[in-house]
């Protein structure tokens, strides 16, 4: 069993603390921007304007005791804090659920020179990032259709059920799939488009590697406007947000410049995400019927456009499944 430091005390950090202790690990400290709580009950205040350095200073007395550090922090600084924590704890097992370090600064992750637990960064509890990595598709002509944002998937699958956009947004906030403090539905949705870019960059770099590193900043993003919502929530359509990774030409079905879309090119892979009207004749209709609610998943088609039968579906968002994925990462690193 491991002695663990958790950095981040939000919903995921709290759930991580519960799951680690349940499995016999010892959480020796929980750190947040305002202070560090030690397992002996002592609370150390974080001092100074540089909050990352303040946390590191507060953790210094016990850092040598730790076997692992679990990062459950935000993505707002494009991975700067994640990178600093990663380098500060180089040599220890490091697990993260935050996406920005891998999405914007993947070269720095590689420069760390050690494995980092990251399965929770894409697909939540599905483990689809690791499954795709092991599939070794980088030299194969294929198209991967992916649902990698549980919040958008939850909202639009809810709309298909009850037809109420406002209710779907409210439920997503109540269930902690969307930012509860944000009251603007369009801001919520456009924030999820950024999340899709981060997850898609991570997927490309880890599961479809080439001599180029893709950053989430490399995506062209066409944000949604309020006027787009009536069309996308119409009962005459069954919309879902799908990301396509393809090394085959003429696969893209999202018009360039479409509202609520993302697009990037890296090596031979074209990556496009957008809203698709999923009718019965579409190639992924049967697959998508399994991906309801907050679930994530992917399906792979070969160079002829035929379904290979290689697909995965699983829970995509929420503190419980995210924390569980991080615990699996920790156990893998401990066993290595």
PyMOL commands that set and color helices and strands:
alter all, ss='L'
color gray80, all
select helices_A, chain A and resi 11-22+51-63+80-88+100-104+106-111+119-121+128-135+150-162+165-174+185-207+216-218+226-232+285-289+319-335
alter helices_A, ss='H'
color red, helices_A
select strands_A, chain A and resi 3-7+26-31+35-38+43-45+68-71+93-96+142-147+220-222+239-246+261-266+269-277+295-302+307-315
alter strands_A, ss='S'
color yellow, strands_A
deselect
rebuild
show_as cartoon
